[in-house]
Each structure stands twice: as structure tokens, then as C-alpha cells.
Amino acid sequence: MTSAIGNKCCCSGGEASNFVQLDEILLKYQGVKGALIPVLQETQHAYGYLSREAIQRISQKMDIPVSQIYGVVTFYSQFHLNPRGKNIIRVCQGTACHVRGAKAILTALEDILKVAPGGTTTDLKYTLETVACIGACGLAPVMMINDDTHGRLTPEAVTEILAKYA
């Protein structure tokens, strides 16, 4: 098992000692009404995503049905049920980007990373996502890697840009 720093959950396996961070979070919100979302946010921040084991532990400790927790987790896009990469790549699919070749950029990323949108590379270096609009239409086509915006992209430029995040 690795720590949250490696974006792998420390709580799998069900051993009580692996829930130390989660139990601290749960203790902080014990008896607080409406605390589910902050508990989920802090748990995801600690472990990188919300594992099945973490959700079951939250359910037990907060006396909230697992189904209700999954309802919240799947409703809000901020929550993730699978490990995410160190680098989050968001490819704009807005009108300006679409017209200027966003599909070719996305295809190049899929080919290089060997992952489809919504997926994470096996080495946990990259997660590939599509977004409706990044808001940098003048730079179309555009992608963001973490907080960095890359515009006026070509499929050929993608490899060089990714190398900066390896």
C-alpha cells in the first residue's frame, strides 16, 4: 500500500490502522449535521479519490447508507471513485476548439497516453478529461494540464508539452 501522495488509497484492505486519516476526519465532524460533503472532500483530498472501503467506513461511522453516499458522490463531479493521475489533462471541446481541431488534439493524447477520456494511465501520471469550455477561445484549440493552459495546439506539439510533466 502506498500513501495518498502517490494517489493510491491507504484505506484499502480494511485494517483499522489504515484508516487513521479517515478516522481523524470523521472525528472532526462527529455529530455535525450536514457534514457528509466536507467529510467526502477531506477524504478525497487525503487519499486522492474515494475508495469503496473509505465510503463503507464513512457509512458505518456516520450512520448514512452507502447508497446515499454513492448518490452524493456520483451527483457532484468533484468526487472521484477511481485513482487519478498526478497530472490532470483537460481538453476543451467548445465550439471554437472544435472548429480549430480539438478532436485531433484529443486523438493525439489518447494515442500517446493509451487511455480514453475519463481514464487514468496505469502509472498514475495522467488523467485525461474532456471539458465543455476552458474559456480561452482565442487560443483554440486549448488544453489545460493541472493549472497550466496550452493553446494554439497541434497534434505534433502534444508530445513536447507532455514531456514537461513526465
N, C-alpha and C positions, 0 to 999 in steps of 0.2 A: 504494500500500500504506500502511496505517496501522499505528500501534503497537498493542501489546496493550492499552493504556489504552482504546482505542476498541472493544475486544473483537473485533478482527479479527486474524487470524493474520498475523504478519510473515514467516512462513516460506514462504508460497506463492510459486510461481514457480521454485523450485528453485535459485536463485542462492546460492552458498556464503555470500556476505556477509549474506544474510537469515537465516542460521542461527546467528548469533553467540550469542544467548542459549541456544539449544538446545545448541550445541556446548559452552558453558560448563557446562551441567547435565550433559551426557554425560561431560565430562572429570572432573567432581566424583565421579561414580560409576564411573569406569573401573575394571574389574577387581573390583568389589564384587558378590559373589554375592547374588542376590535383590533387585537394585536396580531392577527394572522398574517396580514400583508407585511408588516415590519419584520416579523419572525422569518417569513419566507425570503424577504430581501436580504436580511443579515445572514441567513443560512446560505443563500446562493453566493453572497459575497465571500463568505468563509471557505466554501467548498468548490466554487466555480460553477456549480449547477445544483439542481435539486434531485438527488437520487431517490429511488424508491424507498431505500432504507431510512433516509432522512425524513421523507414525507410520512412514513409509518411512525417514526419516533415522535414527530410533531403531533400527529393524530393522537397517539397514546397520551402524551403529556398535556395536550391542550383539550383533550376530550372532544375532538372535532372529527367527524367521519372522514376517512381517507377520500371518499368520493367527493365530499365538499371541498377538500383541499385541492384535489385534481381539477375541480370545476374552476377554482380561482386561478390556479397555475396555468391552465390552458386558455383561460379568458384573456389574461394580460400577456402581451408579447414580451414584456421584460423578463419573464421567467423562462428557464430552460431546463428541460428534463434530461438532456444529454450533455456530456462534456463539450466545452467549446475550446476553440483554438486560442493560442496566445495572441494571435493577430486576427482581428475580425475584418473581413473584406466585404464592403457593401458596394454593389454595382447598381448604379442608377438605371432605372427602366422608364424614366419620364419621357415625355414626348420629344423634347429637344435631343436627349441622349439616344432615344430610339431612332430618330431620323438620321443621326450622325454616327450610327454604328455600334450602339451598346451591345447588340446581340453578338457581334464579332469579338468584343472585349470579353463578354461572359463566356463564350465558347473557348477562347484562348485560356482563360482562367480554369475552366473545367478540364481542359486538356492537360495543362501544366500540373494542376493540383490533384487530378484524378478524383474529383469529388463534384457532386451536383449541388446546385443551390440548396441551402439549408443543411449541408453536410460539413463535416469536420475531417481534416486529414488524419490519418492513423497516428501520425507523430504528434498530434495536437498542436501543430504550429499555426494552422489556418482554419478559419471557419468562413465559408462562402455564403453570402446572403444577397438577395436582390431587394431593392427598395423602390418605392413609387417615385420618389424625387429626393435628391440631395439638396437642391436649391442653388446649384451653381450652373445654371443653364448656359451661361455664356462660355463655359469651359467644356461643354459637351463634346464627346461622351466623358463621363466622370465616374470615378470610383473613390471610395474612402478606404483607407487601411488604418484602423484604430481612429485617431483624430486627425490624420493627415489626408488632405484632399489632393487627388491626382486628376488633372484634366487634360483635354485635347489628346486623349489616348488613342493609340493604335495597338492592334494586337501584338505587334513586334515590341512595343515598349513595355508590355506587361512583365515579361521575364526580367528585364533590368530593374523594374520597380520592385518586384517581389524579392530580388536578391538583397535589397536593403533591409529586409525584415527577416531574413533567414537566421 
